[in-house]
Amino acid sequence: MHPWQPYLNGFKAHLQLELSLSRNSVEAYLHDVAKITQFLEFQGLTLGPEKVELRHLQHFLQWITELGMTARTQARVISGIKAFYRYLMLENIVPMDPTRMLESPKIGRKLPVTLSVSEIDQLIGKIDLSSAEGERNKTILETLYGCGLRVSELTNLKISNLFFNEGFIKVTGKGNKERLVPVGSTAQSDIIHYLSQVRTQLPIKKGQEDFLFLNRRGSGLTRVMIFTIVKRLALKAGIKKTISPHTFRHSFATHLVEGGADLRAVQEMLGHESITTTEIYTHLDRDYLRSAIIQFHPRNR
């Protein structure tokens, strides 16, 4: 049994019986507290709630910010954790409340720009699918959003690194580090369609045969081209936010985290280095990563 479980059971009973909260509200509170336990596990810290200090909570905040969680969601998570510690104080389980000095992020605080699912649909809806280039561009955006790739990881994506039978693609991230990223059904079917119907019509240049995305002359795409595609579509869709290809990566992380995916799984899928040098990187089971994205990514619902 997880060391926090007895306390969580007590907290749940307190919310249901003493505060008469609805089932959804109780689940939301428990969900918020679960995020701090995930963080502690990720850090390799086996601390009970009575051993948690303000510094641990501050590192936790830094971590969820890095993962792209919005200020509004952060504020909600903190309020859930504060409610948990109020309960522990009430029951004399902890001698002092470490959340007392923990500040919620200001809602106006600058965090990465993200797009809502409907804004992403709006943007993709402006692509002219009657052209080969349009079909390619749709596939590019679905791959950026469906897999949370950096723009360089997308332009360097190789056909030989698509493992659709297993449901993964292999990408080369910063420092030439390779990682496997789960790929959902939308991105997968778009890539298959692009490969069989669009890419086969191109005059492929020597040395470019393995690159997935090509321009009309059969050469690999540049980062600038991907930026241009995104900027033009944003203009067409009337989206006023300052967005770039990286916005899809932030949106990927935010939508997964806000949908309830395990933070460690999202961090691993993004290929983030650990945020402080003392963190020990946890290697998560591949099936687990795949189930996290398939279950929680909006494209798979």
C-alpha positions, 0 to 999 in steps of 0.5 A: 500500500502507498504510504499516503493511502491511509491519509488519502482515505481519511481525507476522502471520508472527510470531504464526503461526510464532513463537507458533503462534497459531490463525488466529482469534487471529491475526485478532483481534490484527490486528483490534485493531491495525487500529483504531489505524490507522483512528484515525490516518487519521481524525485525518489523521495519516500516521504509521508505527508508529515515529512513534506516541507515548503521547499518540496512544494516549491520544487513541485510548483517549478516542475508543473510549470515546466510541464506547461500546466496553466496558472489557473490549473496550478492554483486549483492543484495548490488549493487541493493540496492546502485542503488536504493539509488543513484536514491533516492539521485538524486530525493532528496528523501533522505538527505544522502546515507546510502549505501555509507559506506556499503562494498560488501563481498569479493567474496573469503570470506569463506561462507558455502560450497554448491553444485549446482543442477547438483552436487547434481544430479551427487552425487545421480547419483552415488547411486547403486539403484539395492540395498535396501540400495541404494534406502534408501540412495537416499531417505535420500539425497532427504529428506536432500536436499528437506527439508533442515534438520539437520542430527539429524532431519533426523535420528530422523524423525518419520513415525508418523510425515509425513503429506503428505496429507497436504504436510508437515513433522514435525521435532524436531530441536535444543532445542526440538523445533518442526516445520513443513517443507514443503515437495516437490514431489521428496522427498515425492515420494521417501519416499513413495517408500522407506516405501512401497518397502524397509523398509517393508523387514527389521527385525524391532527392538523393539522400532524402529518401528516409525523411518523412516530410518533404517539400514539393522538390523532394527535399527535407523541410526547414524549421523556417518552413514549419514556422511559416505554415503555422503563422499563415494558418493562425492568420487565416483562422483569426487566432490572435495569440503569438503562436509557433510550432512549439505552441503545439508541444505546449498544448500537447503537454497541457491537454494531457496534464489537465486531462489527468495524465501522470506528470512523469509520463508527460515529462518522459514523452516530452524528452525533458531533462530532469529539472534539477541536477539532483533528480534521478530520471525514472524510466517508465514502462513503454506500455504505461506511456502509451496508455497515458497518451491514448487515454488522456490526449484529446485526439483519442477521445 
